Amino acid sequence: MTATTVSADAFVSALHAYGVRKVTGVPCGHLAGPWTLFDEAGLLTPAASEGAALSIEAGWELAGQTSVVLCQNSGFGNLVNPLTSLVLPYRIPVLVVMTMRGWPDPEEDEPQHAAMGTSTVGMLETYDVPYAVLGESTLEDSLARAAEARSHDRPFFLLVPRGAIGRADTATAVAAEPVAGRLTRPLAVSALMAELTDELLVTTTGYLSRQAHHERDRPGTFYMQGSMGHASAIGIGLATAGPSRRVVVLDGDGAFLMHLGTGSTIGASGAENLVHIVVDNGCYESTGCQTTTTGAMDWAALGHGLGYRSVLTCEDPAELAGTLRTALGTPGPVFCALTVVPTPGEVHPRATASTGPLDIVKRFRQAAAPGSLDGS
């Protein structure tokens, strides 16, 4: 495979020449350059999940608009349903640009990418979906093959190895904001970890899990790396399995939006022992600070609308400790939204860098066992 890197500008220009006029997807750090350029051009519609992105693209294609989905293969599972039950039977010629995590050697990536990294190509072949790997095929040849697939009303996947596309020579999608006197991820997570005693804690993928591990590693914390958007579902499973034990979910805005319907399940559950904390920084911080769609959202109205028993919001550091104590001491399900400013400069190692996934599960099971109060 060639080690040649295609510049972000050249990549975007090639997609324009192919006919792309609309773009959607879920951010990946290895597509940050094209994402930023499409966003700056006003062509980008961020999607809550990869499956939603593919369906948005299908709508554009049905209206005669050539378009593309940008995503990474960790979200390929979200794509499978609309791919197999919408795109293929209705013969909608979508184009998907998907980066390849955990491929070709899963040992060179994070453990949560291993299974999908080794199976992505096989899944596409199983579904008889044409594809090309950038590097094994030039960008021009890949898009020519995509055009051939389009002429037969078939989808096409352009698979992008890590580092195959360069970054844009522009500012990041979210400009740096002053943090003095503002609530931040480090402040929010540090304050939460200081309040916890024997509660079970589930932390979402990305920088929130890293921050929680950095602030206070504990057996009663399940560091969820990968499976974006499912921390709240794990939390409701834990809470309803052991109603006598308080369960806290530490979630991100982009992650919660990805599978927002779980919030309705939580509200309907009536789980008095569940506290769902969403830290809203307005962006996908770990992939390059690409903006989420929370700017127009009303978190309090959403929490009430989903059926949470108690809803709290906070954006003032002076009110943080009191808000968290109220959340942890109030019958649930409790929804607590903390609005923070991004701090992309503060990044800590993943929990799995020091403790493997199997060890994390083993000690968490012990902490969660009936009769155990060892959340520590």
N, C-alpha and C positions, 0 to 999 in steps of 0.2 A: 504493500500500500504506500502511495506517495505521502511524503510529509509536507507537501505544499499547502500553505494556508491561503484560502480565498479571503480577500479583504471584505469587510462588511459592506462597503460601498459597491464593490463589484458584484457581490451576492445579490444585493437589493436591486441593482441595475439589471441583472440577469432575470430576476423574477418579474420586474416591470416589463422587460422585453418579451417574456413568456405570456404576459397579459394580465398579471396580478394587479388588481386595483383595490382589493380589500384584504385585511389580515386580521386573524384572531388567534387565540391560543392561551397557553399558560406559560409563564416565563421559565426559561432555563438559562443559567449563567453562561453556557456555551453558545447561546444565541442572543446574548445581550446586545451585540452590535446591530444586527438587523432589526431587533425589537425596537431599539431606540430610534433608529432611522425611520422605520415605518410609523412609529408613534409621533415623531416630530413632523412627519408629512401629513398627519391627520388621517391615516389609513387604518389605524389599529383599534380594534374593539376587544379589550381584555375579556376573557371568559372565566367563569368560576371553576370550570373543570375541563379536562380534555374532551370528554364526551359531549359536553355542551358546546365546546368550540367546533367539533366536527359537525354538529347539528346546525350551528350558526352558518358554517360554510356551506352545508347542504342547502340551506335557505337561500344564500346568495347565489349558488349555482342554479337553483331552480328559477331564480329571477334573471338568469343570464349574466351574472357577474363572476368573472374569473377571480379566484381567491386562493388563500393558503392558510393552513394551520401551522403554527410554530409550537413545538412542545418537546419534551424529552420522554424517553421510553419508560421511565418510571411511572408515567401516567398512561401508558399504553392500555393497561387494564380498563381504565375509564373509557377508552376509545372503542373497546371491542364491541360493546352492545350496539351503538349506532353504526359502527362499521359493518357488522354482520346482519343487522336487522333493518337498516335504513339504506346505507350507501350501496351495498352489494345487490340486494334484491331490486332496488329501484334504479340501479345503474346510474348513479350520480358521480360524475368524474372529478372527485375532490383531489387536491394536492396537499400532502402532509409532509412537512419538514421536521424530522424527529432526531434529536441527538441520542447517542448511544452510550448510556451509562452501564458500567459493568461489562463492557465489551471492548476488545475481544478477549481480554484476560480479566475475569472478575476479581482476581487477587490484587489487581492494581487500583481497585475502586473500593467504595464503602460496602460493608456486608449487605445492606438492604438492597443493593442493586444487583447482586449476584444472580438471583433466579431469573429476573427479567432480562438481564444482560445476555445470558446464555440461551434465551428462548425467543427473543424478539424476531429474529430472522426466520426461525422455524414456524412461528405463529403466522407470519405473513405468507409463508409458503403453504401452510395448511389451508389458509383462506384463499389461496390462489390470487394474492394481491401483488401486482408487479412493484418492484422496488429497485433502487440503485444505492450503492454505498459511495458517498463522496470520497474521492481518493483512489478507490478502485476504478471509478469512472469519473471523468472530468465533469465539471458543472454543466458545460454545454451539452455533452453527451447525455447526462442524466436528465436534463430538461427536454432534450429531444425524445428520449424514451417516455418521459411524462406526457409529452404532446401526442405521441403515438397511442399511449393508453387512453388519453382523453378522446382521441378520434374514435375509439371503440366504446366510449362511455364507461371507462373503467377508472378506478382510483389509482393513485400512484404515491408511493412513499419514498422520499429522499432521506436516507439515513446518514447522519452526520457524526463522524467520530469526534472525540474530544479534541479541541484545538484546530479543527479543520476550517473554522470561520473566524476571522479576526474581530476585534472590537471596533466600535465606532469612535472616531476622533471628535467626540462631542461630550457635553456634560452628561452626568448620570440623569436618569429619569426623574429622580427626586432630588432637588437641590438641598444642600446641607442647611439645616436650620439651627439657630442658636439654641443651646440646651440649658443655659443658665435660668434657673427658676422654673424649668419645664419638667414634666414627668417623662422619664425615659425607661426603656427596657431594663437596664441594670438596676435602677432605683425600684421599679415595680417588682422585679423578681427577687431582689435582695430583701425587700420588705415582706413579701409573701413567705419566703423560706424562713425568715426570723419568727413568723407567727405560727408555723406548723409544729405540731407535737406528734401525735400518733396517726394523723390523717394519712390516707393513701393518696398519692399524687400521680397524675398522668400528665406528661409534658409533650406538647406537640412537636412535630418535626421542625428543624431549622434552628435559628439562633436562640429561641426560648429554651429548648432542651439543653443546649450548650451552657446558657447562662445559669440555669437551675443547677446543673452539675458543678459549675464553677463556684457558685455561691455556697452550696452545701450538698454534698453527695450523701444520699441516705438510702437504705435498703427499701424503704417504702415508696420510692419514686420509680415509676416505670417510664424510662426515657424512650419515647416512641420515635425512632428514626425511620423515615420512609412512611408509607401508608398515609400520605397527607390527607388531612381532613377527617380522620377517623379517631382522633383522641377522645372526642366527646362520646362517641359510641362505645369505646372501651370503658369510659367512665360510667356510663349508665349501666353497662353490664356489671361492673364491679359494685356499683351502688345498690342495684336490685338483688345481687347475689348475697350481699351482707348488709342488710339495712341498719344494723347497729353501728356500723363503722362509717365515719365521715370520709367522703371521697371528693377530691378537688381535681378539676381539669384545668390545666394551664394551656390556653389555646391562642392562636394568632388569628388576625382578621382574615387573611387570605385562606388559611386552612379551614376556618369555620364556614366561610362562604362556599367552599368547594362542595361540602355536603350539608348544606343549611337545613335540610329536612330533618336531620337528627335532632335539631333543636326542638322541633315539634314533638318528637318521640319523648324527649326529656320532659317537656312541659306536661305532656299527657300522662307521664309515668307517676307524677306526684312524689318522686323520690325525695323525701325530706332530708336525706343525708348527702345530697349532691350539690356542690358549688362549682359553677362553670365560670371561669375567669377568662375573658377575651382581651388580649393586649392588642390594641389597634394602633399600628404605626403608619397606616395608610399605604403600605407598600410590601412587596415581596423582598424583604431585606437581604436574605441570604443568596439571592440570584442576581442582585444588582440594583435593588431599590426601585424596581418597576412598580408603578402605582397600582393599587387595588381599586375597587369601586366603592370604597366606604365613604368617600368624601361627601356624598349626598345622603348618607344613611343616618337614621335616628336610632341609635342603639337601644335607648330606653323603650321606644315604641315597639321595636322588634322583639325585645325580651318579653314585654307584656303580650304582644301578639302571638308569640310562640307558646304562651301559657306558663311561663316560669312564675312561681309563686311570689318571689321577691326579685326586684330589679334594682341594681345600683350602678351608678356611673361615677367616674372620677377622672380628672385631668390635672388636678392640683397636687403637687408633692406634699403640701401641708395637710391635705385631707386623706392621703393614701393609707396611712396606718389605721385610722379610724374606719375607713371604708372596708378594708380587708378584715378587720376584727368583726365588724357587723356582718359581713358576708359569711365568715366562718362560724358565727354564732347564731345565725338566723335559720329557721326551718326552711328547707328547700322544696323544690329545686330553686336555687339562687342563680341569677345571671348577673355578672359583674363585668362591666366594660371599662377598661382603663385606656384612655387616649394618651398616647405617648408620641414623642418625636423620634425619628430614626437616629440610631447611633451606629452606623455601619463600621465605624473604626474600632469598636469594641467587639472582638470576636474571640471566642475561646474554643479549645479542642472539644470534639464530640465525646460523649460519655464512652462510646465504644473504643475510643483511642486508649483507654486505660482499663476498661472492664468490658469483656466480650458480651454479645447479646445473650448467650446462654447463661452466663453468670448473672446478668441483670435480671433475667427471668427467674432464676433459681432463688435469688435472695428476695425478690419481690413476692414470689409465691409464699415464702416463709413469713414475710412481714404481713401478708394479706390473709394468712391462714386463720380460721376461726379461733378465737381466744388469744390471738397474738395482738399485742399493742406496741410492737416494735416498728413504728414508722421512722422513728429517730431522724 
